Every structure is written in structure tokens, then in C-alpha cells.
């Protein structure tokens, strides 16, 4: 009996496989392809600041027209003139963008809040080259501008934007990491033009100041990417699209100064205004950004320095209702043409708001 039990035990022991250790699967990516991003905590903080050098621009920046030649001694009609149109050309100006992200390392997601600001101005001057040349605003040039020989144009830009974004990060393929983001965007854009025309002794002058303001918010979506070239060198970029809906306001003040106003008992300067109180406007906003960066990890934090070029455009963000032409009523000859404006037509115009220029950025994650 004992022999049978011993035989059966040895039989089962020989057919039962011995336990083995299954090796873990290989890692999905090699160390040299990993992103420069610490993940030593479930929640990390990222803070960044961009120093920007941007050139704002638009399509409604004309400030003077010069009519030449004008021959006062030739009977009407005068020689057919030529015209030169002068526009303001804004310079590059310093601006900034700051932001903070809360990074959820285990989920590869982040929540971001940022703010961008630009404030700058530009002025130019144009003087008639000869006494026969006339200079004035685009809607009033020719014999009516015969008193003006000196013009000055100026523009001021105010820009603020803020975004609250939620992003999901994923590895598109080795070395390339993409953040897809969506959220809400806010923008405030204001452009102010100030144009002045005067005669040699400044006794007769005309000043035109117009402003356009747009304020609104809406949805935004886009992506940014990091492509690791080698070591800590990265090729970076951002592309986004927003639909900003809000209120647009604009107005113009005309100020005319001439001794003739005092002769008839009218106040000088003579102030006239046009105004559009509010109008709902939908403004598509696009941003493109390309650059390079270099970074490294130190213990449980990372530091990255980058530079590149960016372009932003807000379509039809600037609105203006401009005087298109004048008609001169039968008033005292001494009041015409410089005592005031007598509009016979207005034209509503829209302009894009554009900002382009280089940037440098510093980013820290801890």
C-alpha cells in the first residue's frame, strides 16, 4: 500500500510544472525620448513669463493726404492734382505675458490661467513741401484745405487678453508631445487716432480724434507641442483659434479753430462729434507661435528657456464711422471752409487688429 502511494505521489510531482517568474513588458519609450518634465508629485505647479517685442498694426491708420501741385492763380478747374496718402507705421514695443498651470501628473492634464498686455503709441508729422501743396484729412482735400500746411498723426493701442484653459497631454510619437487645450478667452482692444492740421502760424487748425473699443469673451481651442531634437533642445509651437463675442464702441471728435469764429460770436474751438454707442460684434482670434527652447531637470523641478516668433490677429476688431464727404451750405464766406465740418456722407469701416514680433520665455515647474 505504501508503495502505491509513493508511486502516485512521484507521478503527480513529475507532471506538475514548477512555478516561473514572468518578466515585465519592456518600457513603452526609451529614456532618451522622455519629456523634460518632473512627475515626482501628483500635483505640480508651472509658472512662466514671456517678454514680448510686438508691432501692432491695422488698416485704418491713414492720417493725411497731400494734394500737389495746386495752382491758385489758375482759374477753376485747377490743374489735375496728384495725391500722396500718409499712414502711421507703428514701431515694435515691449509687452508681456504671464501664466500659471496646475499640472495633474498622473492624468497628464493641466489647468492654465494667463494674461497678456500691450500699451504703446506712435506719432508722425508731414509738412507741405511748397506753398502750393495742400494737406488735410482724406475726406477734405483740395481747395478746402488751402489753409493747412502742417499735419501730425498719432495712434495709441491698448490690448489686454486673458485665457482660462484645460489641456490634455499625450505623446503623438517618439520625441513629439502635444497638448490639446480648450477653454474661455477674454480680450479688450482699444485704438485711438489723433490727427491735427494747422497753418504756419497755428491760428487756424483742425483736430480729429477717433477711438474704437472692443471688449468681449468666448470659447477658445488649440494645441501646443514640444519636439525634442536632442538632449534638452526642443522645437516648440502653438496654434489656437478663439471666437470672441462682445460690444464694439467708437466715436470721433472734430475740433476747429479759426479767428473767423470769434468774428461772428461763435465759440472757438468749434466742437462736433459722431458716436456709435454700442454694437455686438463677433471677432475671430488666431494665434501662431514657433520657437526653440532648452531646459533641464533639477531634483523635483525643471527650468526651460525659450525664444521664437509669434503672430496674433483679431479679425474686424476695430470699427470706425468716418466722414466720407462734405457739403458747404450758404454761410458767411469767412466761415468756410475751416470753421467746422458739414458732413454729407459717412462710411462704416472695419479693420483687423494685428500683433507680430519675437518673444523670449522662462518656464519653471516645481
Long-range contacts (C-beta under 8 A, 24 or more apart in sequence): 29-171, 29-174, 30-174, 33-174, 33-175, 33-228, 35-171, 35-177, 35-226, 35-228, 36-228, 36-232, 36-234, 36-295, 36-296, 36-297, 36-302, 36-304, 37-297, 37-302, 37-365, 38-297, 38-299, 38-300, 38-301, 38-302, 38-365, 38-366, 39-105, 40-300, 41-105, 41-300, 42-104, 42-105, 42-106, 43-102, 43-103, 43-104, 43-105, 44-102, 44-103, 44-105, 44-365, 44-366, 45-100, 45-101, 45-102, 45-103, 45-365, 45-366, 46-100, 46-101, 46-102, 46-103, 46-110, 46-363, 46-364, 46-365, 47-99, 47-100, 47-101, 47-363, 47-364, 48-98, 48-99, 48-100, 48-101, 48-361, 48-362, 48-363, 48-364, 49-96, 49-97, 49-98, 49-99, 49-361, 49-362, 50-96, 50-97, 50-98, 50-116, 50-359, 50-360, 50-361, 51-94, 51-96, 51-359, 51-360, 51-361, 52-94, 52-95, 52-96, 52-97, 52-116, 52-118, 52-310, 52-357, 52-358, 52-359, 53-92, 53-93, 53-94, 53-95, 53-357, 53-358, 53-359, 54-92, 54-93, 54-95, 54-118, 54-355, 54-356, 54-357, 55-90, 55-91, 55-92, 55-93, 55-355, 55-356, 55-357, 56-90, 56-93, 56-118, 56-120, 56-157, 56-159, 56-353, 56-354, 56-355, 57-90, 57-354, 57-355, 57-356, 58-191, 58-318, 58-351, 58-352, 58-353, 58-354, 59-351, 59-352, 60-191, 60-193, 60-318, 60-320, 60-349, 60-351, 61-87, 61-88, 61-89, 61-90, 61-155, 61-193, 62-86, 62-87, 62-88, 62-138, 63-87, 63-88, 63-124, 63-126, 63-137, 63-151, 63-152, 63-153, 63-154, 63-193, 63-195, 64-126, 64-135, 64-136, 64-137, 64-138, 64-151, 64-153, 64-195, 64-197, 65-135, 65-136, 65-137, 65-138, 65-141, 66-126, 66-128, 66-133, 66-134, 66-135, 67-133, 67-134, 67-135, 67-136, 67-141, 67-142, 67-145, 68-129, 68-130, 68-132, 68-133, 68-134, 69-130, 69-132, 69-133, 70-132, 70-133, 70-134, 70-142, 70-143, 70-146, 71-132, 72-132, 72-146, 78-143, 81-142, 83-141, 85-138, 86-124, 86-126, 86-151, 86-153, 88-122, 88-123, 88-124, 88-153, 88-154, 88-155, 88-193, 89-122, 89-124, 90-120, 90-122, 90-155, 90-157, 91-120, 91-122, 92-357, 93-118, 93-119, 93-120, 95-119, 95-120, 95-159, 95-355, 97-359, 103-365, 108-168, 108-169, 108-170, 109-166, 109-167, 109-168, 109-169, 110-166, 110-167, 110-169, 110-179, 111-164, 111-165, 111-166, 111-167, 112-163, 112-164, 112-165, 112-166, 112-167, 112-181, 112-183, 113-162, 113-163, 113-164, 113-165, 114-162, 114-163, 114-165, 115-160, 115-161, 115-162, 116-159, 116-160, 116-161, 116-162, 117-159, 117-160, 118-157, 118-158, 118-159, 118-355, 119-157, 119-158, 119-159, 120-156, 120-157, 121-154, 121-155, 121-156, 121-157, 122-154, 122-155, 123-152, 123-153, 123-154, 123-155, 124-152, 124-153, 124-154, 125-150, 125-151, 125-152, 125-153, 126-150, 126-151, 126-152, 126-153, 127-151, 135-197, 136-197, 136-206, 137-195, 137-197, 137-206, 137-208, 139-322, 139-323, 139-324, 139-325, 139-326, 140-323, 140-326, 140-337, 140-341, 143-337, 144-326, 144-328, 144-337, 145-197, 145-337, 147-199, 147-204, 147-258, 147-337, 147-338, 148-197, 148-198, 148-199, 148-204, 148-205, 148-206, 149-198, 149-199, 149-200, 150-197, 150-198, 150-199, 150-200, 151-195, 151-196, 151-197, 152-195, 152-196, 153-193, 153-194, 153-195, 153-196, 154-193, 154-194, 154-195, 155-191, 155-192, 155-193, 155-194, 156-190, 156-191, 156-192, 156-194, 157-189, 157-190, 157-191, 158-188, 158-189, 158-190, 158-191, 159-187, 159-188, 159-189, 159-190, 159-353, 159-355, 160-187, 160-188, 161-185, 161-186, 161-187, 161-188, 162-186, 163-220, 165-220, 172-225, 175-227, 175-228, 175-229, 176-225, 176-226, 176-227, 176-228, 177-225, 177-226, 177-227, 177-228, 178-223, 178-224, 178-225, 179-223, 179-224, 179-225, 180-222, 180-223, 181-221, 181-222, 181-223, 181-224, 181-240, 182-219, 182-220, 182-221, 182-222, 183-219, 183-220, 183-221, 184-217, 184-218, 184-219, 184-220, 185-217, 185-218, 185-219, 185-220, 185-242, 185-244, 185-285, 186-216, 186-217, 186-244, 187-214, 187-215, 187-216, 187-217, 187-242, 187-244, 187-246, 187-283, 187-285, 187-314, 187-317, 188-213, 188-214, 188-215, 189-213, 189-214, 189-215, 189-314, 189-317, 189-318, 189-353, 190-214, 191-318, 191-353, 203-257, 203-258, 203-259, 204-257, 204-258, 204-259, 204-338, 205-256, 205-257, 206-254, 206-255, 206-256, 206-257, 206-338, 207-254, 207-255, 207-257, 207-269, 208-252, 208-253, 208-254, 208-255, 209-252, 209-253, 209-255, 210-250, 210-251, 210-252, 210-253, 210-320, 210-322, 211-250, 211-251, 211-252, 212-248, 212-249, 212-250, 212-318, 212-319, 212-320, 213-248, 213-249, 213-250, 214-246, 214-247, 214-248, 214-249, 214-281, 214-283, 214-314, 214-317, 214-318, 214-319, 215-246, 215-247, 216-244, 216-245, 216-246, 216-247, 216-281, 216-283, 217-244, 217-245, 217-246, 218-242, 218-243, 218-244, 218-245, 218-246, 219-243, 220-285, 222-287, 224-289, 226-293, 232-294, 232-295, 232-296, 233-292, 233-293, 233-294, 234-292, 234-293, 234-294, 234-295, 234-304, 234-306, 235-292, 236-289, 236-290, 236-291, 236-292, 236-293, 236-306, 236-308, 237-288, 237-289, 237-290, 237-291, 238-287, 238-288, 238-289, 238-310, 239-287, 239-288, 239-289, 240-285, 240-286, 240-287, 241-284, 241-285, 241-286, 242-284, 242-285, 242-286, 243-282, 243-283, 243-284, 243-285, 244-282, 244-283, 244-284, 244-285, 244-314, 245-280, 245-281, 245-282, 245-283, 246-280, 246-281, 246-283, 247-278, 247-279, 247-280, 247-281, 248-276, 248-278, 248-279, 248-280, 248-281, 248-317, 248-319, 249-276, 249-277, 249-278, 249-279, 250-275, 250-276, 250-319, 250-320, 250-321, 251-275, 251-276, 252-320, 252-321, 252-322, 252-323, 254-340, 254-341, 256-338, 256-339, 256-340, 256-341, 258-338, 258-339, 260-332, 260-334, 260-335, 260-338, 260-339, 261-335, 261-339, 263-334, 264-332, 264-334, 264-335, 266-339, 270-339, 270-340, 272-340, 272-341, 274-321, 274-323, 274-346, 276-319, 276-321, 279-319, 281-316, 281-317, 281-319, 283-314, 283-315, 283-316, 283-317, 284-314, 284-315, 285-312, 285-313, 285-314, 285-315, 286-312, 286-313, 286-315, 287-311, 287-312, 289-359, 291-359, 291-361, 293-361, 293-363, 295-363, 300-366, 301-364, 301-365, 301-366, 302-363, 302-364, 302-365, 303-362, 303-363, 303-364, 304-361, 304-362, 304-363, 304-364, 305-360, 305-361, 305-362, 305-363, 306-360, 306-361, 306-362, 306-363, 307-358, 307-359, 307-360, 307-361, 308-358, 308-359, 309-356, 309-357, 309-358, 309-359, 310-356, 310-357, 310-358, 310-359, 311-354, 311-355, 311-356, 312-354, 312-355, 312-356, 313-352, 313-353, 313-354, 313-355, 314-352, 314-353, 314-354, 315-352, 316-350, 316-351, 316-352, 317-351, 317-352, 317-353, 318-350, 318-351, 318-352, 318-353, 319-348, 319-349, 319-350, 319-351, 320-348, 320-349, 320-350, 320-351, 321-346, 321-347, 321-348, 321-349, 322-346, 322-347, 322-348, 322-349
